[in-house]
Amino acid sequence: PLLTEKDDKEVQWHAKHGIVLMIAEIVFWIAVTIVQMALGTILGCVVGLMSFVVWIGIVILHILAIVKGVNGGRLVVPGVSQDARKLEQFAKAKVAQKKSG
C-alpha cells in the first residue's frame, strides 16, 4: 500500500505507522535475544516468559489497530506516531533531494 497508493493519505498514514511498529518489534526481539543469551539458562527463561507477555500485548495492539483502521479510524500509539512523522519527513526530504539533484 505504501508504494501503490501514493495519493491516499489515509493508506500512507497506516502504512508508515505499521513500518515503524514493525521496526520497534524487531529491535525489541533482538534486545530480548541478546539479554537471554547474556543471562544464561535460568534467568534467560524468566526474560523469555516476560517477553511472551509483551508479545501478547503486541498482538492485541495489532488487532486493535486493524479494527480501528477497518472502521476508518486511526490508533495513535505513543512513540510510534512521532517516529512515523520523522519517517515521513525523511521520505519527503529524499524526494525533494532527488528532484533538485
C-alpha positions as CSV (number, residue, x, y, z in Angstrom):
1,P,0.0,0.0,0.0
2,L,2.8,2.4,0.7
3,L,4.1,2.3,-2.9
4,T,0.8,1.6,-4.7
5,E,-1.5,4.2,-3.0
6,K,0.8,7.2,-3.1
7,D,-2.1,9.7,-3.2
8,D,-4.2,8.2,-0.4
9,K,-3.2,10.0,2.8
10,E,-5.0,7.5,5.0
11,V,-3.3,4.5,3.4
12,Q,0.0,6.3,3.7
13,W,-0.6,7.0,7.4
14,H,-1.4,3.4,8.3
15,A,1.5,2.0,6.2
16,K,4.1,4.3,7.8
17,H,2.9,3.6,11.3
18,G,2.9,-0.1,10.5
19,I,6.5,0.1,9.3
20,V,7.7,2.0,12.5
21,L,5.8,-0.5,14.7
22,M,7.5,-3.4,12.8
23,I,10.9,-1.9,13.3
24,A,10.3,-1.4,17.0
25,E,9.3,-5.1,17.3
26,I,12.4,-6.2,15.5
27,V,14.6,-4.1,17.8
28,F,12.8,-5.5,20.8
29,W,13.2,-9.1,19.6
30,I,16.9,-8.6,19.1
31,A,17.3,-7.0,22.5
32,V,15.4,-9.8,24.2
33,T,17.6,-12.4,22.4
34,I,20.8,-10.7,23.5
35,V,19.6,-10.4,27.1
36,Q,18.5,-14.1,27.2
37,M,21.9,-15.2,25.9
38,A,23.8,-13.0,28.3
39,L,21.8,-14.1,31.4
40,G,22.0,-17.8,30.7
41,T,19.5,-20.6,31.2
42,I,17.5,-19.8,34.3
43,L,17.3,-16.0,34.1
44,G,17.0,-16.2,30.3
45,C,13.9,-18.3,30.7
46,V,12.4,-15.7,33.0
47,V,13.1,-13.0,30.5
48,G,11.6,-15.2,27.8
49,L,8.4,-15.6,29.8
50,M,8.2,-11.9,30.4
51,S,8.8,-11.2,26.7
52,F,6.0,-13.6,25.8
53,V,3.6,-11.4,27.8
54,V,4.9,-8.4,25.8
55,W,4.3,-10.2,22.5
56,I,0.7,-11.0,23.5
57,G,0.3,-7.3,24.1
58,I,1.8,-6.5,20.7
59,V,-0.6,-8.9,19.1
60,I,-3.5,-7.2,20.9
61,L,-2.2,-3.8,19.7
62,H,-2.1,-5.1,16.1
63,I,-5.7,-6.4,16.4
64,L,-6.9,-3.0,17.8
65,A,-5.1,-1.1,15.1
66,I,-6.6,-3.3,12.4
67,V,-10.1,-3.0,13.8
68,K,-9.8,0.8,14.1
69,G,-8.3,1.1,10.6
70,V,-11.1,-1.0,9.0
71,N,-13.6,1.2,10.7
72,G,-12.0,4.3,9.3
73,G,-10.2,5.4,12.4
74,R,-6.6,5.8,13.5
75,L,-4.9,4.2,16.5
76,V,-2.3,6.6,17.8
77,V,0.4,4.7,19.7
78,P,2.7,7.0,21.8
79,G,6.2,7.0,20.4
80,V,5.2,5.2,17.1
81,S,3.3,8.2,15.8
82,Q,6.3,10.6,16.4
83,D,8.7,8.2,14.7
84,A,6.3,7.8,11.8
85,R,6.2,11.6,11.4
86,K,10.0,11.6,11.3
87,L,9.9,8.8,8.7
88,E,7.5,10.9,6.6
89,Q,9.8,14.0,6.9
90,F,12.8,11.9,5.9
91,A,11.0,10.5,2.9
92,K,9.9,14.0,1.8
93,A,13.4,15.3,2.1
94,K,14.8,12.4,0.0
95,V,12.1,13.0,-2.7
96,A,12.9,16.8,-2.7
97,Q,16.6,16.0,-2.9
98,K,16.1,13.7,-5.9
99,K,14.0,16.3,-7.7
100,S,16.6,19.1,-7.2
101,G,19.7,17.0,-7.8
